[in-house]
Amino acid sequence: MDAELSPPLLGAPGAVLGPDHGGSFDELREIVATEALPTAAPAADQRQNLTRNFLALLSGQMVTWTMTAVWTLIVPRALGPSRFGLITAAASISGMLGIVLGFGSRPYLVREMVMQRGRTPRLLGTAFALRAVMTPVVAVAAVVFVELAHYRQEEAVVVYLATAATVLTALSDPPLAAFQAIERMKYMALSDVINKTAQSVIGIALALAGLGAVAITANMAVAAGAVVALDLFWLKRYVRIEMRSSARAVVRMVKDSFSYWAASLFFTIYLWIDTIMLSMMTNTKVVGWYGATTTLFQTLMFIPGLTYTAWLPRLVESYKGGRKQGALTARQPVELVLVISAPLAAGTAITAKAVIPLLYGSAYGHAVPAMVILGLCLPSTYMGMMMGGVLASQGRQGIVRWLLAGATVVNPMINLVLIRWTQDHYHNGAVGAAIALLVTESLITGGIFVFVRDVFNRASLRRWVLSVCASAAMWCVAYVTGPLGTVVALSAGVATLLVLIFVWRIPTDEEMVFIRRTLHRLRAFMLRS
């Protein structure tokens, strides 16, 4: 998922470095040593650098994940489904309003910086200038929306603060794109750690103090602004930003990044339309149920998100050598993510009934069916994210744009029917929204597959089928042992999965080397911490 409003509430997982980890930030910085860019390094060094970059991102993700779990245990309970639904709806609205900030998006900037490294300072300055021009448009749109929707004062303030957080998050895109392009992804990890930690720790305190949705969204905006300042400070070491730009440069960036912006436009509409429709067709309690499930669902996006982030510069470089070379480079990360997705889908279905009440409380029990359905979305969503990244690295973002354009037409129509039907029959429109997402994700992924099928071969499809079969066996064993409790059922299911993975030899030798190297470095990092 792109850079939508992303507190621990609505984005990738968040966590905090505890009081006994004062040196962890420094060690997280050191975990990725300064190395040459991929084009200047031998193949073995490139693999090592890739492992280090992935590990830096994973380490940051683990750090932020812990606090998100704590945040999830406390804040939704303290707010209740209605106020939690208010924040969720405000995030959806601000995400939609922030569409105009998508010109010069991070994927576009990364590709341009890798292809033409000498233009990086000017690209950064132009990207900031473009966002400065578009920010007043977003602010006016927020005011108009609030007036047309006849929001009460609290609702209006939450929308305005969420919009401010969206604007500030967009301002962090240019420096993060630079870090990604030069493969200094440790700073991306640090940005995420600081942002999510501030949102989590302070957000929990505000919720427990009874200060409600306004204070929590205000904290999101302040944290996002602080991260922008830190990103600019760190970037000075590597790149001098040319803050002077021209109307011609801005217009050129708008034109060149139009396909990326259009894809982001359709994706944002597609991403948030279900929540907005739920808020209009049901009530804030149902929106809160759905917000709980989408929070966990987006948390599970860390695997394709980290893999795509770490691999994108390499994919851009590889496709300079032609489609065949690019397809060979893309095969490893795409296969790895796809194989992992099936067990995660089965695990989500197994644990949803226990995890939702544990994390959110009994008031969110109606979110369980929606969570199971969203778990089934994981394979198609993972595959779509990775294959969309392959198309972006090829400069064929237009294909993704048109597929997402179709989704913005189809998805609301499916939502209109299913939300109303499930709300009328089961008093739970969240189930209808989840089914609509499953159907649409499957259609999008099927469409993308047509254009990048050269990435796959017969061995790829065999591994995918074996992964699905092993995951199905995992679910069956867990279902049979379910009466013994969730812990026993999940343990039996995971044991079955591991045995089948070993017997069927699903991971490749190169993947096993990558996993062992990552775990070794991660253990060393944890011991130093």
C-alpha positions in Angstrom: 0.0 0.0 0.0 1.2 3.5 -0.8 1.6 6.3 1.6 -1.8 6.7 3.0 -2.4 8.0 6.5 -0.5 5.4 8.3 -0.5 5.5 12.1 -0.4 2.1 13.8 -4.2 2.4 13.3 -4.2 2.3 9.5 -0.8 1.3 8.3 2.0 -1.1 8.6 2.8 -2.3 12.1 4.4 0.0 14.7 6.5 -0.5 17.8 8.8 1.2 20.2 12.4 0.8 21.4 12.0 0.3 25.2 13.8 2.2 27.9 16.6 -0.4 28.0 17.4 0.0 24.3 19.0 3.3 24.3 21.6 2.2 21.8 19.3 0.5 19.4 18.9 3.4 17.1 22.6 3.5 16.5 22.9 -0.2 16.1 20.0 -0.1 13.6 21.9 2.4 11.7 25.0 0.3 11.7 23.3 -2.9 10.7 23.5 -1.7 7.1 27.1 -0.8 6.4 27.8 1.9 3.8 28.3 0.1 0.5 28.7 0.8 -3.2 25.6 1.1 -5.3 24.5 -2.1 -7.0 25.8 -1.2 -10.4 29.3 -0.8 -9.0 29.4 -4.0 -6.9 30.1 -7.6 -7.7 27.1 -10.0 -7.7 28.1 -11.5 -4.3 28.3 -8.0 -2.7 25.0 -7.1 -4.3 23.3 -10.1 -2.6 24.9 -9.1 0.7 23.8 -5.5 0.3 20.3 -6.6 -0.5 20.2 -8.8 2.6 21.4 -5.9 4.7 18.8 -3.5 3.2 16.1 -6.0 3.7 17.3 -6.7 7.3 17.3 -2.9 8.0 13.7 -2.6 6.9 12.7 -5.8 8.7 14.4 -4.7 11.9 12.6 -1.4 11.8 9.4 -3.2 11.1 9.8 -5.5 14.1 10.6 -2.5 16.3 7.4 -0.7 15.2 5.3 -3.9 15.3 5.5 -4.4 19.0 4.1 -1.0 19.9 1.3 -1.3 17.3 0.2 -4.5 19.1 0.1 -2.5 22.4 -1.7 0.4 20.7 -4.2 -2.0 19.2 -4.8 -3.6 22.6 -5.5 -0.3 24.3 -6.7 2.5 22.0 -9.7 0.9 20.2 -11.0 -0.4 23.6 -10.6 3.1 25.1 -12.3 4.8 22.3 -15.0 2.3 21.5 -16.2 1.3 18.0 -17.9 4.6 17.3 -15.0 6.9 18.0 -12.6 4.4 16.4 -14.8 4.5 13.4 -14.6 8.3 13.3 -10.8 8.2 13.1 -11.1 5.5 10.4 -13.6 7.5 8.4 -11.4 10.7 8.7 -8.4 8.7 7.5 -10.4 7.5 4.5 -11.6 11.0 3.6 -8.1 12.6 4.0 -6.6 9.8 1.9 -9.1 10.6 -0.9 -8.4 14.4 -0.6 -4.7 13.8 -0.7 -4.9 12.3 -4.2 -3.7 15.5 -5.7 -0.4 15.2 -3.9 0.4 12.0 -5.8 2.3 13.7 -8.7 6.0 13.0 -8.4 5.2 9.9 -6.3 7.9 7.8 -4.6 7.9 4.9 -7.2 8.3 7.5 -10.0 11.1 9.3 -8.2 12.9 6.1 -7.3 12.9 5.0 -10.9 14.1 8.4 -12.3 16.8 8.6 -9.7 18.1 5.1 -10.5 18.0 5.7 -14.2 19.5 9.2 -14.1 21.4 9.6 -10.9 22.7 13.1 -11.7 19.2 14.5 -11.7 18.5 13.5 -8.1 19.0 17.0 -6.5 16.8 18.7 -9.0 14.2 16.0 -8.9 13.9 16.4 -5.1 13.5 20.2 -5.3 10.9 19.9 -8.0 9.0 17.3 -6.0 8.8 19.6 -3.0 7.8 22.6 -5.2 5.0 20.5 -6.7 3.7 19.5 -3.2 3.8 23.1 -2.1 1.6 24.1 -5.0 -0.9 21.3 -4.4 -1.2 21.6 -0.6 -3.7 24.6 -0.7 -5.9 22.6 -3.1 -6.1 19.8 -0.5 -6.9 22.2 2.3 -9.7 23.8 0.3 -11.1 20.4 -0.7 -11.2 19.4 3.0 -13.2 22.5 4.0 -15.6 22.0 1.1 -16.1 18.3 1.9 -16.8 19.1 5.6 -19.4 21.7 4.7 -21.2 19.6 2.1 -21.2 16.6 4.6 -22.7 18.8 7.4 -20.2 17.4 9.9 -20.4 18.3 13.5 -17.5 20.2 15.1 -15.6 17.2 16.4 -15.9 15.3 13.1 -14.7 18.4 11.1 -11.7 18.9 13.3 -10.7 15.2 13.1 -10.9 15.4 9.3 -8.8 18.6 9.2 -6.1 17.1 11.4 -6.1 13.9 9.4 -5.7 15.9 6.2 -2.7 17.7 7.8 -1.1 14.4 8.6 -1.7 13.3 5.0 0.0 16.4 3.6 3.0 16.0 5.9 3.3 12.3 5.0 3.4 13.3 1.3 6.2 15.7 2.0 8.3 12.8 3.4 8.0 11.0 0.0 10.9 12.8 -1.8 13.6 12.1 0.8 12.4 8.6 1.3 12.6 8.0 -2.4 16.2 9.3 -2.4 17.1 6.9 0.4 15.5 4.0 -1.5 17.2 4.9 -4.8 20.7 5.1 -3.3 19.9 2.0 -1.2 20.3 3.6 2.2 17.1 2.0 3.5 18.2 2.1 7.1 16.9 5.7 7.1 13.5 4.6 5.8 13.4 2.1 8.7 14.4 4.8 11.2 11.7 7.2 9.9 9.1 4.5 10.3 10.3 3.6 13.8 10.2 7.2 15.0 6.9 8.0 13.4 5.0 5.0 14.6 6.6 5.1 18.0 5.5 8.7 18.6 2.0 8.0 17.3 1.8 4.8 19.4 3.2 6.0 22.7 1.5 9.4 22.8 -1.7 8.1 21.2 -2.0 5.5 24.0 -1.5 8.2 26.6 -4.1 10.4 25.0 -6.7 7.7 24.7 -6.2 6.6 28.3 -6.5 10.3 29.4 -9.9 10.4 27.6 -8.9 13.1 25.2 -10.5 11.2 22.2 -10.2 11.3 18.4 -9.2 15.0 18.1 -6.1 14.6 20.2 -5.1 11.4 18.6 -5.3 12.7 15.0 -3.4 15.9 16.2 -0.6 13.7 17.4 -0.5 11.9 14.1 0.0 15.2 12.3 2.8 16.4 14.7 4.6 13.1 14.4 4.4 13.2 10.6 5.9 16.7 10.6 8.8 15.7 12.9 9.7 12.8 10.6 9.9 15.2 7.6 12.4 17.3 9.4 14.5 14.3 10.4 14.5 12.9 6.8 15.8 16.2 5.4 18.5 16.3 8.1 19.7 12.8 7.3 19.5 13.4 3.5 22.0 16.2 3.7 24.8 13.7 4.1 24.1 12.2 0.7 22.3 14.6 -1.5 22.1 18.4 -1.8 18.6 19.3 -2.7 18.2 22.0 -5.3 15.2 23.9 -3.8 15.0 26.2 -6.7 12.7 24.9 -9.4 10.8 26.3 -12.3 7.3 26.1 -13.7 8.7 24.2 -16.6 10.3 21.6 -14.3 7.1 21.2 -12.3 5.0 20.8 -15.4 7.4 18.2 -16.7 7.2 16.2 -13.5 3.4 16.3 -13.6 3.5 15.0 -17.2 6.1 12.4 -16.6 4.6 11.1 -13.4 1.0 11.2 -14.7 0.7 7.4 -15.1 1.9 6.9 -11.5 -0.4 9.6 -10.3 -3.4 8.1 -12.1 -2.6 4.7 -10.7 -2.4 6.3 -7.2 -5.6 8.1 -7.9 -7.6 5.0 -8.7 -5.8 3.0 -6.0 -6.7 5.6 -3.3 -10.3 5.6 -4.4 -10.4 1.8 -4.5 -8.6 1.6 -1.1 -10.9 4.0 0.8 -14.3 3.7 -1.0 -15.5 0.7 1.0 -15.0 2.5 4.3 -16.6 5.7 3.0 -19.6 3.7 1.7 -19.8 1.8 5.0 -20.0 5.2 6.8 -22.8 6.3 4.5 -24.8 3.1 4.4 -24.4 1.7 8.0 -23.1 3.4 11.2 -19.8 4.2 12.9 -19.9 1.0 14.9 -19.9 -1.1 11.7 -17.1 1.1 10.3 -15.2 0.4 13.6 -15.6 -3.3 13.1 -14.2 -3.0 9.5 -11.5 -0.6 10.6 -10.3 -3.3 13.1 -10.0 -5.9 10.3 -8.3 -3.6 7.8 -5.8 -2.5 10.5 -4.7 -6.1 10.9 -4.9 -6.8 7.1 -2.6 -3.8 6.4 -0.3 -5.0 9.1 0.2 -8.2 7.1 1.2 -6.2 4.1 4.7 -5.8 5.6 6.1 -8.8 3.7 5.4 -7.6 0.1 6.0 -4.0 1.2 9.5 -4.7 2.6 10.4 -7.0 -0.3 9.2 -4.5 -2.9 11.0 -1.6 -1.2 14.3 -3.5 -1.0 14.2 -4.9 -4.5 12.9 -1.9 -6.6 16.2 -0.3 -7.3 17.6 -3.7 -8.5 14.6 -4.4 -10.6 15.0 -1.0 -12.4 18.7 -1.7 -13.0 17.9 -5.3 -14.3 15.3 -4.1 -16.8 18.0 -1.9 -18.4 19.3 -5.2 -19.8 16.1 -6.1 -21.4 12.8 -7.9 -20.5 14.4 -11.4 -20.2 17.1 -10.3 -17.7 14.5 -8.3 -15.8 12.2 -11.2 -15.6 14.9 -13.4 -14.2 15.8 -10.9 -11.5 12.1 -10.4 -10.6 11.3 -14.1 -10.3 13.0 -14.6 -6.9 11.2 -11.9 -4.9 7.9 -12.5 -6.6 8.0 -16.3 -6.0 9.1 -15.9 -2.4 6.3 -13.5 -1.5 3.7 -15.6 -3.3 4.8 -18.8 -1.6 4.6 -17.1 1.8 1.1 -15.7 1.2 -0.8 -19.0 1.3 0.3 -20.1 4.8 -0.5 -16.6 6.1 -4.0 -16.7 4.6 -4.6 -20.1 6.3 -3.1 -18.8 9.6 -5.4 -15.8 9.5 -8.4 -18.0 9.1 -7.3 -20.2 12.0 -6.6 -17.4 14.5 -9.2 -14.7 13.6 -11.8 -15.9 16.2 -9.2 -15.7 19.0 -7.2 -12.7 17.9 -9.9 -10.2 17.2 -11.5 -10.3 20.8 -8.0 -10.6 22.3 -6.8 -7.4 20.6 -9.9 -5.3 20.5 -12.3 -6.7 23.1 -15.7 -8.4 22.9 -17.3 -5.3 21.3 -15.5 -6.2 18.1 -16.6 -9.8 17.9 -18.6 -9.0 14.7 -15.3 -8.2 12.9 -14.2 -11.9 12.9 -16.0 -13.0 9.7 -14.6 -10.0 7.8 -11.1 -10.8 9.1 -11.4 -14.4 7.8 -12.4 -13.1 4.3 -9.6 -10.5 4.3 -7.2 -13.3 5.1 -8.2 -15.0 1.9 -7.2 -11.8 0.0 -3.6 -12.2 1.0 -2.4 -14.3 -2.0 -3.9 -12.1 -4.6 -2.9 -8.9 -2.8 0.7 -10.0 -2.3 0.9 -11.1 -5.9 -0.6 -7.9 -7.2 1.7 -5.7 -5.2 4.8 -7.5 -6.4 3.8 -7.8 -10.0 2.7 -4.1 -10.0 6.2 -3.3 -8.8 7.6 -5.3 -11.7 5.5 -3.2 -14.1 6.6 0.0 -12.4 10.3 -1.0 -12.8 9.7 -1.5 -16.5 8.1 1.9 -16.9 4.8 0.2 -17.7 2.8 1.9 -14.9 0.0 2.6 -17.4 -1.1 -1.0 -17.2 -1.6 -0.8 -13.5 -3.4 2.5 -14.0 -6.0 1.1 -16.2 -6.5 -2.0 -14.1 -7.1 0.2 -11.0 -9.4 2.4 -13.0 -11.5 -0.6 -13.7 -11.4 -1.5 -10.0 -12.7 1.9 -9.0 -15.7 1.3 -11.2 -16.3 -2.4 -10.3 -15.6 -2.2 -6.6 -18.1 0.4 -5.6 -20.8 -1.5 -7.5 -20.0 -4.7 -5.7 -19.9 -2.8 -2.4 -23.2 -1.2 -3.0 -24.9 -4.6 -3.4 -23.0 -6.6 -0.8 -22.9 -4.0 2.0 -26.6 -3.4 1.8 -27.3 -7.2 1.6 -25.1 -8.2 4.5 -26.3 -5.3 6.6 -29.9 -6.2 6.0 -29.5 -9.9 6.6 -26.7 -10.1 9.2 -26.5 -6.5 10.5 -22.9 -6.5 9.5 -22.0 -4.6 6.3 -18.3 -5.1 7.1 -18.7 -8.6 5.7 -20.0 -7.3 2.4 -17.1 -4.8 2.1 -14.6 -7.6 2.8 -16.1 -9.9 0.1 -16.1 -7.0 -2.4 -12.4 -6.5 -1.7 -11.6 -10.2 -2.2 -13.4 -10.2 -5.6 -11.8 -7.0 -6.8 -8.3 -8.0 -5.7 -8.6 -11.3 -7.5 -9.7 -9.5 -10.7 -6.8 -7.0 -10.5 -4.2 -9.6 -9.9 -5.5 -11.8 -12.7 -5.2 -8.8 -15.1 -1.6 -8.0 -14.0 -0.6 -11.6 -14.4 -1.4 -11.4 -18.1 1.3 -8.7 -18.6 4.1 -10.2 -16.4 3.5 -13.9 -16.9 7.1 -14.2 -18.3 8.3 -13.8 -14.7 6.8 -17.2 -13.9 7.8 -20.6 -15.2 6.6 -24.2 -14.6 8.6 -24.5 -11.4 7.1 -21.3 -10.1 3.5 -22.6 -10.6 4.5 -25.9 -9.0 5.8 -24.2 -5.9 2.7 -22.1 -5.6 0.4 -25.2 -5.9 2.5 -27.1 -3.3 2.3 -24.0 -1.0 -1.5 -23.9 -1.3 -1.8 -27.6 -0.6 0.5 -27.4 2.4 -1.5 -24.4 3.7 -4.8 -26.2 3.1 -3.5 -29.2 5.1 -2.4 -26.8 7.9 -6.0 -25.4 8.1 -7.6 -28.9 8.1 -5.4 -30.1 10.9 -6.1 -26.9 12.9 -9.9 -27.3 12.3 -9.9 -30.9 13.5 -7.9 -30.0 16.6 -9.9 -26.7 17.1 -11.8 -28.1 20.2 -8.5 -28.4 22.0 -8.0 -24.6 21.9 -6.5 -22.1 19.5 -2.9 -22.6 20.7 -3.0 -26.3 20.2 -4.8 -26.0 16.9 -2.3 -23.5 15.6 0.7 -25.5 16.8 -0.6 -28.6 15.2 -1.3 -26.8 11.9 2.1 -25.1 11.8 3.8 -28.4 12.5 2.0 -30.0 9.6 2.9 -27.0 7.4 6.6 -27.3 8.3 6.7 -31.0 7.7 5.2 -30.6 4.2 7.5 -27.7 3.4 10.5 -29.9 4.2 9.1 -33.1 2.5 8.1 -31.2 -0.7 11.2 -29.0 -0.7 9.2 -25.9 -1.4 11.9 -23.2 -0.6 14.8 -23.0 -3.1 18.4 -23.3 -2.0 19.0 -19.6 -2.6 16.0 -18.7 -0.5 17.2 -20.8 2.3 20.6 -19.1 2.2 18.9 -15.7 2.2 16.7 -16.7 5.1 19.6 -18.1 7.1 21.7 -15.0 6.4 18.9 -12.7 7.5 18.1 -14.6 10.6 21.8 -14.7 11.5 22.2 -10.9 11.1 18.9 -10.3 12.9 20.0 -12.4 15.9 23.3 -10.5 16.0 21.3 -7.2 16.0 19.1 -8.4 18.8 22.1 -9.6 20.9 23.8 -6.2 20.5 20.5 -4.4 21.5 
